[in-house]
């Protein structure tokens, strides 16, 4: 496998390894050997080392002296910490959209949601492919909101959450196939609240779905650790 621009080589390697972690091909606690990865991808060991540092910042790996990089654990504590801040940031994004745009000017949001629903309706039975497509479509809706808000700091912060959130979504989808339909319902309710210009309803929709996802993942972790 060879990687090319426009993204940096280290970023491409990080995305490759990160995706394997997200879909649980690499398990929590599993060691990632720089030399082995460099050989498999035909890249330098230095590029792999830089990629692992990127993944550490995204909370997908931990790097220990003399032991190297290992896939980070997904624990109840880390899940709670993730959803505490992610839900608040999504609520902030929603508020900023409604502060800048009236409901009549948000028809594009509904168009984005219809595209997401079309993706959900066309999905096959492969859980990995389904999760990836739904996550991509969901972040497509969020990117539309970024353009409306024009806050690069909020956009960058939320985008940096994508690997960790994607990881929890895969965990939930492995056990609850209904999560795909729940996701479609969430975005429809979100778009309805946005078009109505109802900030309180929009935040409630975000909080309810975020807490639903949190509860699903925590229940799975409790079951796996029993």
Residue, then its C-alpha position, 0 to 999 in steps of 0.5 A: x500500500x502506498x499513500x500520496x498527497x494531498x494529506x501528509x503521509x503521517x496523517x494518512x497512516x494515522x487514518x489507516x491505523x485509526x480506522x482499524x482501531x475504530x472497527x475493532x480490528x485492533x483491540x484495546x490493549x493490543x500493541x502497535x509495532x512501528x517496524x511491522x507497520x512500516x513494513x506493511x505499508x512500505x513507509x518509514x518508521x519515522x512516519x509511523x511514529x509521527x502517525x502514532x503521536x497523531x492517534x495519541x492526540x485523538x485518544x485512540x492509542x496510548x504511548x508508554x516508555x519502553x513499551x511503545x504504542x498500544x490501543x487505548x481502552x474504551x472504559x466507562x470513564x472515557x465514554x462519559x468524559x467523551x459524551x459530556x463534552x461532545x453533547x455540549x459542543x453539538x448543542x453549541x453548534x446548534x445554537x450558533x446556527x439558529x442565532x445566525x439564520x432563521x428557520x426559513x433560511x435553513x432548507x439546506x439542512x433538510x436537504x442534507x438530512x434527506x441525503x443521509x436518509x437515502x444512505x440509510x435506506x440503501x444500506x446493505x447488511x454489512x455492519x462495518x460498511x453501514x456504520x462508515x456510511x452513516x458516520x460519513x453522512x452524519x458528519x456531512x450534515x454537521x459540515x453544512x452547519x459549520x459553513x453556516x456558523x463560520x467558527x473554525x475553532x468550533x469546527x476543528x474541535x468537533x472534527x477532532x472528536x470524529x475518531x473517538x465518536x466513530x469508535x463508540x458508534x461501531x461498538x453500539x452498532x455491533x450490538x444494536x442494529x436499530x442504531x442506524x434507524x435511530x440515527x436517521x430519526x435523530x437527524x430528522x428531528x434535528x432538522x425539524x427543530x432547526x427549520x422551526x427555529x426552536x433552539x430549546x427543542x433542538x438542544x433537547x433532541x441533541x441531548x436525548x440522542x447523545x444520552x441514548x448513545x452513551x447509555x447504549x455504549x456503557x451497557x455494552x462495556x458493562x456486559x463485556x467486562x462482566 
